Amino acid sequence: MESRDAVTPVLQFDDVHLQRSTRQILRGASFDVGQGELVAVMGPSGSGKTTILRAIAGLEGFQDGRVTVGGVTLTAGDHDSATLRALRRQIGLVFQFHCLFEHVSALENICLAPVHAHGVPRDEAERHARELLKAFGVEHRRAALPRELSGGEAQRVAIARALAVNPRVLLMDEPTAALDQDRRAELGALLRNLVEQGRTLLVVTHDEEFARTYATRTLRLSDGRVS
């Protein structure tokens, strides 16, 4: 197996301190994620796991430290819109409850960001969206609205939407929370296939068995620090 030293960092989370009001959430949290890794972040409820994802995606500011994804660095207090746009081009984020747009189809959900945020021609975006849906086994549901999808189908559409802009890192928040045992196994196989394709994933989870089975490495968040 390739040594950790030989793995090129795609994501670097460096000495990040984050405070909300009087509560210190992160106290110098540091880690990196290499190309082709699936890294699971675990820890107690309320410890700040989702906050890490939000900080990486530029959705929540921090008071000290830096985040670098694909060569784009966000420093503490940096609200520069160009930096945030560049950073978010490197990231795909799958929320715990999917957050699909309810008024448009599965296919249109996947096409929105490529067409409207990245300027991809509509026919090219639709072709790529169909390829992603087919790869995830839900191409036949392309015309369905989110409320017509099962939980597992909605999750696959959400992952396809996140991958539609070809991000360097895919962030996932509690992906197994609403899945039964069979759907968990299907998701694990899907994520393992993404890693085999060279994708880089950072997954926040409470699911010990899932992390043990599918993660290439597990990190623990406790008292605002990662180990």
NORNOR-V990778 format. One record per backbone hydrogen bond with DSSP energy under -0.5 kcal/mol. NH is the residue of the N-H (numbers start at 1). CO is the residue of the C=O. If there is no record, write none. Layout:
BEGIN
NH/CO
NH/CO
END
This chain:
BEGIN
6/3
7/3
7/4
10/33
11/33
12/68
13/31
14/12
14/66
15/13
16/29
17/64
18/26
20/23
21/19
23/20
24/22
25/18
25/23
26/18
27/224
28/16
29/16
31/13
33/11
35/8
36/198
37/34
39/37
39/201
40/38
40/217
41/203
42/40
42/219
47/44
52/48
53/49
54/50
55/51
56/52
57/53
58/55
59/54
60/54
63/17
64/17
66/14
67/74
68/12
69/72
70/10
72/69
73/71
74/67
75/73
76/65
77/62
78/75
79/77
84/80
85/81
86/82
87/83
88/84
89/85
90/87
91/88
92/169
94/171
95/93
98/95
99/97
102/100
104/101
106/144
107/142
109/105
110/106
111/107
112/108
114/110
115/111
116/112
117/112
117/113
118/113
119/115
120/114
125/121
126/122
127/123
128/124
129/125
130/126
131/127
132/128
133/129
134/130
135/131
136/132
137/134
138/133
139/133
141/138
142/139
144/141
146/104
148/145
149/146
154/150
155/151
156/152
157/153
158/154
159/155
160/156
161/157
162/158
163/159
164/160
164/161
165/162
166/163
168/90
169/90
170/200
171/92
171/169
172/202
173/94
174/172
174/204
177/174
179/176
184/180
185/181
186/182
187/183
188/184
189/185
190/186
191/187
192/188
193/189
194/190
195/191
196/192
197/193
198/195
199/194
201/37
202/170
203/39
204/172
205/41
208/206
211/207
212/208
213/209
214/210
215/211
216/38
217/38
219/40
221/42
222/220
222/225
225/222
227/220
END
